[in-house]
């Protein structure tokens, strides 16, 4: 195959993979050497976050990509996208007309990797545990609509919800709802370190240096029983310090697949290459980037300051100068391909205007320039993050209304500082837990929001989010969802910046790369196999 880029289009808001030659799809092989996957994600157990891989704590795309290989959930997002389907469950569904009672029947003969039988009581234990611990990562909020969990016999689990929640099947597909063995996970305490025990398609072993994983090895679980076809016997994930080192390893043949996060330069080069033995797979993405505010901080407490920033930032220029064709400007927290999206920020602010921003500041009596520090993470969202923040700094300072400096911090420190309210303005990214507008709004705006933000709007929390969740037809929820987005544009607790595509680069004897990432950027290692290059 000479064509080096495989593009997977979006259809009707969902990502539908297209099969194309090598690197696109295949049955794979369950024998041979481990398939080696590179990543720039770092997995560290620190003093502030000693249990990064506990399902009751983990809440970022990297750690979830480990857990999704090893911890089984009742439901799973299907290979070709669409509504979630049963996984550890044989069947699941709402049993009432109000979407408040959800029942699942477990598959017969489910076992943990160690051979222990899985029962409905283990499912209840796992859900109750995550809700009881209430880890400061905020992941437990995904289960916020659960009132009680009931079991009937060894295979029936019934969830009684506090309010209607049509998105609940999606939430049962996320790692926080993963089934853990009570013998390995204490009821009221997180499990420190890097051990993971579950019933997913793989078991996990790790090599580490200091407090960080260097290599995570996923070995096919002989006791796995679910819907997934595992096309390999072993996958090794290696963590690299940066995209350059990862790219070098791919070109030398030290790794077979390169995932997140590649640099824009690497993607451009691989896309233009019409020869060689590496294929670039491009697919629409649901990743977003945004600026978040500690709305209680003195520098940005006045709404006019945040509004002026929203009025000055030129998303088109930011994207074109830093990411090129690999991203698109975003004017809402909800991506353009998701049902319920509205261009709320463009509707309110229009094109960038220093004059309008100055008027906002003057009316509010703000003395300019306002001195701010924009914080970003150096090692979590890719090597272009620094360039992005340099561009934001340039735009804001050029207005004459701001005196902006920027500061980068490693993710392990950055995330803890952000949650503790130590940053006034900071850059974050979001990879959806599931592809629904609710998951781009509730995690930031509902009670127990994942950012630890002091911003709270009672109309959003008490009326609009519950109202939107009552609608099983997500198009019917659009009115409530649009109102939420309009309120965010008005109050500016967050400024959306862009949404990006996603990419995988692989040596062309590797099959299954068309499905190794789903729309939520979930890594599906079981799809990878060995084929014949070119």
N, C-alpha and C positions, 0 to 999 in steps of 0.2 A: 504494500500500500504506500503510495506516495503522498496522498493528501494527509497532512499532519494535524489538522484541526477537525474535531467532530463537534458540531454544534447541536445541542439538544433544545428544541424550541418550547416555549410556553404556550399552552392551549387553554383557553377559557379560564385563565388564572391558575391553572395547575401545571406542574412540570411533567411532561410526557416524554420519556426517553425514546430516542430513535436509534434503532440498531444500524450500525454501519461498520462493516469490515473489521479489521483487527483493532483491538482496544475497545470495541464497542459492546460486544456481548459474547457469550459462549458458555458452554457447559462446564468448562474448566476441568481441572484434574484434582483428585483428592490425594495424590501422592507427590513425592519429590521434595525438594528443599523448601524451606519456608519462603513465602512471599514477603519481601521486606518493604515496608512503607515508611516514608520519611515524613516528619512533621516538625514545625517550629514551636508547637505547644510545649510548655514546660509544666511538669507535674511535681510539685514540691509539697512536703509536709513541714510546715513552719510552726513556730510557737503560737501564733495567732490562729492558724488554720492547720491543726495537726491531723485532721481526718479528711483529706481532700477527696477520697474515693468512697466515702460512706454515702449511700443513696439519700439518706436523710439530710445530708449537707451539700453535696456536689451540685453546682448550678452554673456551669459554664460549658461551652461547646466541647472543650478538650476533655474534661473529666467525664462528661456524658458520653463521649465517643468511646471511652473505655467501658463504661457501665453498660452501654447498649449491646456490647458483645458478650457480656458475662452475666448480667442480671436480667431475668425474664420478667416481662410485664403481662398483665392479663390481655391487653390489646396492643396492637402494633400498627404503625403506618405502613400501608402496602407498598410493594415494589413500584407499582405504576402510579402512585399517589392516589388521592381520593380519601374517602372516610376510613377511619381505622377499622381493622378486622381483628378477630380473636387470635391470640397467640398462646399464652399459657391457658387461656380459657378455651373451652369447646364452643361456647356460645355466650353472648352477652346482649343485653338490651334493656330499654326502659319498659317497665311493666305497668305504668300508669299513663294517663293522658297529660299530666302536668310536668313531665320530665323531672320528677323528684324521687323516684324509686328505680334503682338500676341494679339488675341481678345478673350474675355470672355463674356459669357452671364450669368447673375446672376440667381439663382433659384427664381422662383416666390414666393412671400409671405415671403421673409426673413425679420426677425425682430431682433432688439437688445433685450437684456434680459429685458429691461424696456418697451418693446412693441412698440418702435419707428420703423417705416419702414426703411429698408436699401435700398439705391439706388446706382446706379453707381457713382453718385456724391460723396457719402460717401467713396467709394473705392478710387476714385481719390484724395480726400482730405487726406486720410490716407497715401497713397504713397507719394504724394507731400510733406506732413508734415514731414515725416521721412527724405526725401532728403533735405528739406529746413533747418531743425534743425541741421543736420550733427553732431550728438552727438559724444563726444570724445571717446566713446567706439568703434567707427569705424564700427558699424553695418550697417550704411547707405551704406557702400561700396558694400553690396550685391545687391543694386539697381543701381550700377554705370553704367550699360549699358542702363538704361532708359533715353530716351531723353524727351519725353512728354507723358502725359496720356490724352486720349480723351474719352469723353462719348457721347453716342448716345441714347437718351431717358433715362429711369430709369434703364434699365437692361444691356445695352451694354457698355463694357469698352474695349478700344483699347490702347495697349502699343506700342509706336513707339520707337524702340531701336536705339542707336547710332551706334552700330555694331552688327553683328550676334552673337547670344548667345543661343546655343542649350540647355544650362543649365537653361535658364530662368524659365521654369515651376517649377523646383526645388526651385528656389528662391522665387517664389510666394507661396510656402508651408511653408516658415519660418515666425516667428512672426513679423519681421520688416515689412512684407507685410500684417500684420493683419488689419482687418477692425475695426476702432474705430469710436465712435460717436462724431461728431464735437461739440455737446453740452457739452461733458465731457473732451475733449482734445483740448487745445488751438493750434492755427495754428503754432505759432512760439516759443512755450515754452513747456518744458517737464512738465509732471504731477507728482508733488512730492508725496511721501508717498507710500502707499500700496493699494490704490483703483484701481480696474480694472473693466472696463465695456465693454462688448463685446457681441458677439452672439454665442459663443462657447457652448459646451455641458454642461458646468457648470457655475454657478455664484460663486463668491469668497467672503468670509468674513474672517477676521484674528483676532487673539489675539496676542498681542505683549508685550514685556517687554523692556522698554526703546526704543531704535531705531531698535529693531530686532523682527521679527516674531517668535512666539513660536509655534503657531498652525494656519494652513491655512485650512479652511473648504470649500470643493467644493460641492455645492448642485445642483442637476440636474436642468437644465434650461428648464422650460416648453415651452419657445418660440424657442428652438433650432430647426433648420431645416437644415439637412445636411445628410451625408452618414453614420455617426457613429451610431452604436447601443450602447446605454448606459445601461450597465448591473447592475447598482446600483443607488440608489437615493442620496447617500451622501458618500463622502470620506473625511477623516480627515488626513492631513499631519502634523506630529509632527517633529520638528527640535531638534536634540540631539547634545550635546556638542562633543560627540565622539562615535566611533563605539562600545566601550564596553558598554556604557549606552544604546545604541540602541539595542544591542544584549540581554542585560538583560531584557529590556522591551518586546522583542519578546518571550523570554523563559517564562516570567511570564504571558503572554497573554495580556499585556497592549497594544500591537500593533499586527496587523495581518500580516503585510508585512514589510520586511526590504530591502531597496534599497541601493543606493550609500550613503556612501562608506563603505563597510565592510573591515575588516583587513584580510590579508592573513591567519592568524591563525584561524579566524572565519570560513572562507571559507573551509579551510582544515578540520576543526572539523565537520562542517555540512555535508561536502561531505562524510566523513567516517562514519557518524552516520547511522545505519541501522534500528533504531527504533525511537520511539517518534512521535511527531505530527507536525514536521517542515520539509518542503521539500526545497531543494536547487535547483534552476533552473540555469543552466549554458548555456551560449550561446556565440558564437563568437562575438567579439567586434571590433569596428572601432575606439576606443579611442587610441590616441597616446600620448607619452610624449617626450619632447625634451628640450635641452638647447638652449636658445636664447642669442644673443649678442647685446649689444649696440656698433655697429661697429665704432662709433665715439669716444668711450671712450679710453683714453690713454693706458690702460692696455691691451686691445684686438684689438686696431686699426690695428696693423700689422697682416696681414693674417696668417703669419707663426705661431703665437701663437695659433690661432684658429685651424689651420691645425694640430698642434702638439697635441692639446687636442683630436681632432678627431682620431689621430693616436694612442693615449695612451688608451683611454676608451675601456674597455672590456665589451661589452654589454651582452655577454653570462654569464659572471661571475656576473654581476650586477643583471640580471634577476634571475639566479638560487639562489643567496644568499638572495634576498629580496622577490621575487614574486613566485619563484618556477614554477609550471606548469600554473600559472594564467596569464602569459605574455610571449611574444616572442621577441627576439631582432629585432630591426627595423633599416634598412639601407637606408631609404628614408623617406621623409615627407609623402609619399603616402603608406598606408598599403598594405600588400602583397595580400589581397583579393580584392583590387580595380583595375579595368581595367586601365592600364597605369602605374602600379607600376614598378619601376626599382630599383635594389639593388645598387644604384649609389655610396653610401659611401663605401660599401664593394669592389666594382669594383675599386675604386680609392685608398683606404687605405689598403685593405686586412685585415689580422689578426693584432691584437694589437702589436705594436712594439715600445719599448722605443728607440731603436737604430735609427729607421727611424725618430722618433719625434725629437731626439737630432740633427740629421743631418739637419732637416728643420730649427730648431732654430739657429744652428750655421751658416748656409748659410745666414740667415737673420740678423745676427749680434745681436741676442737677448741675453742679459745677464740673466743667470738662477741662482737660481729659480725665476720664475715670480710669484709675489705675487697677489693672486686673492681672492675675496669673492664670493662664489656661494650662491645666494639667492633662497629661496623656500618658498612656502606658507604652513602654519601649519594646515589649516583647510578646504582645498578645494578639494584636490585630495586623501584624505585618510590617515590613520594613518601610513602607511608604507613610506610616503614621506621622513620623516626624516632619516629613515634607508637607503633609496635610496641615499640621498645626503651624508650621512656618508660613503657609499661605494664609491661614486664618489670621495670624498675627499681622501679616502685611496688610490685609484688607481692613482690619479694624483700626490699625494705627494710621493708615492712609486717610481715614475719615477725619482725623483730628479730634475725634470725640473720645478716643480711648488711648491709654498708654498700656499696651499689653506686652507681657513677657510670657514665655512658655517654659514648662518644666516636665521632663520625662522621668518616669519611675518604673521599675520592674513590676510586673503584674502582681506578684505575691505581696508586695508592699502597697501598691496602688489600690488594689481592691479593698484591703482592710481600711486604709486611710479614707477612701471615698465613703465607705459604709459608716464610718465614725464621724462624718461631717467635717473632715479636715480640709476639704477642697471647696472653694466657692464656685468655681466653674471647671468642668472636667469633661473629657471626651470618652464616650463609651460606644460599644457596638452591641448589636443584638442579633442572635441567631434564634429563630423562633422555636419554642418548645413544640409547637404544632402550627400548621398553616391556617390560622384563623385570625381575623382582626382582633378578637378578644385578647389574643396573646401578645399583641403589640400595644395594648392599652392598659389592661388590668395589672400586669406586673409592675407598671410604673405609677399607676394612679389609684389603685385600690388600697384598702387597708394592708398593712404589712408589706408595702411595696419593696421590691428587690433593691432599690437604690438607697433605702433608708431616708428618703426625701421627706422634709417637713411639709411639703406642699400637699394640701388635701382640699378637695372640692366635694362638698356634701351631695350636690346634684349628681355628680359622676358616680360617687360611691354608693349612695342610697337608692338612686333611681335609675340612672342610665345603664350602668353595667348590669344590674339584675334584669332590667327590661330587655336588654340585648340578648341575654342568655336564655330567656324564655322562648326565643324563636328558633325552632329546629331548622326552618328555612332561613339560611343566613342572609339571603337577599332581603328578607322581611325585617332583619335587624338593622339594616343600613341607616334608617332614620336616627336611631339612638346612637349608632356608631359615629355617624357624621356629626351629630351634636357634640359628642365627646371631643372629636378632633377640632371642632370650631372653638371649644372652650380652651383647649390646649394652646391654640394659636392666639387666643385672647390673653391668657394668663402667662404664657411662656415659661413654664417650669422646665421645659425642654425645647431645644431647637433641632429639628431633624435636618440632616445634611445630605445624605445620599444613600442609595441602595446599590448593591453590587452584584455582579455575576460571580459564579464560582467555577473553579478550574481544578482539574487533576491532570498531571503529566505522568505517563507510564511508558515503560519499555514495551515494544509492540508484540512481545510474546505473552503479555498479561491480558487475560480476558476479563470481562465483567465490569470494566471501568465506567460504562454508561450508567451503571446502577450503584456504584460504590458510594455516591453521595445522593441523598434524597433532597427534597425541596427545603427541608429544615437544616441542611448541612450536616445531617446525621451520617456518620461513617458506617457503611455496611460492609464490613470486611469479608463476610461470608459470600459475597458476590464474586470475589476475585478468584481467578484460576489461572492455570498455565495452558497456553495454546502454542501456535507456531508463528514465529515472527514473520511479518511481510507475507 
